[in-house]
């Protein structure tokens, strides 16, 4: 069975995805927004979160020991949309009473987690 997305975790400005695998009977996560492939697991959500913190602390310590700047996750990105998509997003944001970037963020999250 494919794991199901259940949450994101945040720590020290980094974000990780967290999924539960019915097949493996554990939580699995990975650091998002960097080129590095950093994974963690846990039998409970709490254990997985603790292991995420340990993983990130180890990664940051390793970078410091190597004299390398740790890769920072992006905080924003540019989005090129068709004029029609732009108009739809602008109208949707106005109807919700929120800024367009918030509307697009909500739409991306809803799409990613469906």
C-alpha positions as CSV (number, residue, x, y, z in Angstrom):
1,X,0.0,0.0,0.0
2,X,1.3,3.5,-0.9
3,X,2.0,5.7,2.1
4,X,-0.5,8.5,2.8
5,X,0.5,12.1,3.3
6,X,-0.5,13.1,6.8
7,X,1.5,16.2,7.8
8,X,4.4,18.5,7.5
9,X,6.9,19.1,10.2
10,X,8.8,22.4,10.7
11,X,12.1,22.8,12.6
12,X,14.7,25.6,12.4
13,X,13.2,27.0,9.2
14,X,13.2,23.6,7.4
15,X,10.1,21.5,6.5
16,X,9.7,17.8,6.2
17,X,6.9,15.7,4.9
18,X,5.5,12.9,7.2
19,X,3.6,9.9,5.9
20,X,2.3,6.7,7.5
21,X,3.0,3.4,5.8
22,X,0.4,0.8,6.5
23,X,2.6,-1.8,4.9
24,X,5.7,-0.9,7.0
25,X,3.7,0.0,10.1
26,X,5.7,3.2,10.7
27,X,5.9,6.9,9.9
28,X,8.3,8.0,7.2
29,X,9.5,11.4,6.4
30,X,11.9,13.4,4.3
31,X,13.4,16.8,4.3
32,X,11.8,19.0,1.7
33,X,13.2,21.9,-0.3
34,X,16.8,20.8,-0.5
35,X,18.8,18.7,-3.0
36,X,19.9,16.4,-0.2
37,X,18.1,13.1,0.3
38,X,17.6,13.1,4.0
39,X,15.0,10.6,5.4
40,X,13.8,9.6,8.9
41,X,11.3,7.2,10.4
42,X,9.5,6.5,13.6
43,X,7.0,4.0,15.1
44,X,4.9,7.0,16.4
45,X,4.4,10.6,15.1
46,X,6.3,11.8,18.2
47,X,9.3,9.5,17.5
48,X,9.3,10.5,13.9
49,X,9.3,14.2,14.8
50,X,12.2,13.6,17.3
51,X,14.1,11.8,14.6
52,X,13.5,14.6,12.2
53,X,15.0,17.1,14.7
54,X,18.0,14.8,15.3
55,X,18.5,14.4,11.5
56,X,18.4,18.1,10.9
57,X,20.7,18.9,13.8
58,X,23.2,16.3,12.5
59,X,23.0,17.7,9.0
60,X,23.6,21.3,10.3
61,X,26.5,20.1,12.5
62,X,28.0,18.1,9.6
63,X,27.9,21.2,7.4
64,X,29.6,23.3,10.1
65,X,32.3,20.7,10.6
66,X,33.0,20.6,6.8
67,X,33.0,24.4,6.6
68,X,30.1,24.3,4.2
69,X,27.0,26.4,4.2
70,X,23.9,24.3,4.8
71,X,21.4,24.4,1.9
72,X,18.6,26.7,2.8
73,X,15.1,25.8,1.8
74,X,13.4,28.2,-0.6
75,X,11.0,30.6,1.0
76,X,9.2,31.7,-2.2
77,X,9.1,31.0,-5.9
78,X,7.8,32.7,-9.0
79,X,4.8,31.4,-10.7
80,X,4.0,32.0,-14.3
81,X,0.3,31.4,-15.0
82,X,-1.9,31.9,-18.0
83,X,-4.0,35.1,-18.1
84,X,-7.1,33.0,-17.4
85,X,-5.6,31.2,-14.4
86,X,-4.3,34.5,-13.1
87,X,-7.8,36.0,-13.3
88,X,-9.4,33.0,-11.6
89,X,-6.9,33.2,-8.8
90,X,-7.4,36.9,-8.4
91,X,-11.1,36.5,-8.3
92,X,-10.9,33.6,-5.8
93,X,-8.7,35.6,-3.5
94,X,-11.0,38.6,-3.6
95,X,-14.0,36.3,-2.8
96,X,-12.1,34.8,0.1
97,X,-10.9,38.2,1.3
98,X,-7.3,37.2,1.3
99,X,-4.1,38.1,-0.6
100,X,-3.6,36.3,-3.9
101,X,-0.4,34.6,-2.7
102,X,-2.3,33.1,0.2
103,X,-5.0,31.9,-2.2
104,X,-2.5,30.2,-4.4
105,X,-0.7,28.7,-1.4
106,X,-4.0,27.2,-0.2
107,X,-4.8,25.9,-3.7
108,X,-1.4,24.3,-4.0
109,X,-1.7,22.6,-0.5
110,X,-5.2,21.4,-1.3
111,X,-4.0,19.9,-4.6
112,X,-0.9,18.3,-3.0
113,X,-2.8,16.7,-0.1
114,X,-5.9,15.4,-2.0
